[in-house]
Amino acid sequence: MTFYRSNAVISFDSRLDGIYIQRVSQVHDLGILFVPSLNFSPHIDYMTSKAFRALGFIRRHSTNFSSANCLLALYNALVRSVIEYGSIVWSPYTTVDIYRIDRVQNSFMRFASYCLNIPHPPHDYGPLSQALRLVPLSVRRDNFDITFIQRLIEGQVDAPRLLGELSFRIPSNTRLQCNLCIPTNKSNFSRNAPLIRMMHNANNHIDY
């Protein structure tokens, strides 16, 4: 596996069979930025910056567009795809990180309202979201979680190790829905680990 290092701090204090092992402060693996603490705020910084650059490209070249479909096609292809890639791994749970991601879609909606002359109260994105039929990003991330769990259970995702982490609670009354047993977690970090978070979302939605 190849790791792409950016601004990495490298030391040579570890050895394996006489070979020095490079220690880095962060790695890119399959497009996601990992740091030793497994905090995804650096990844959110990285991908929101990338998304804003793509949004700047759209602004520069589509100011005179009057078609909502064209603007949405550009946004979905060049911007939203960036801020949603791999979200089942890094989906945020802090208000600060959620807001930083929402800023990208809010910025696009302000631009679209200017191009399409859509009136809206200042800082109220509800009318714009309805007019453009844009689902909140947090809702889409939850839906991605639910879809992944569904596909994992149905065997469409080949991940036996993850599947082995799932256990079902079967109710005594068979007319009731069964759900996933979620282990007790003592910290916000562990409660919001990717698989635990997806299990919570699945319990709130899936009819097994």
PyMOL commands that set and color helices and strands:
alter all, ss='L'
color gray80, all
select helices_A, chain A and resi 41-61+68-84+87-90+95-116+126-132+137-153+160-163+188-191+194-203
alter helices_A, ss='H'
color red, helices_A
select strands_A, chain A and resi 11-16+19-23+27-29+32-34+168-169+179-180
alter strands_A, ss='S'
color yellow, strands_A
deselect
rebuild
show_as cartoon
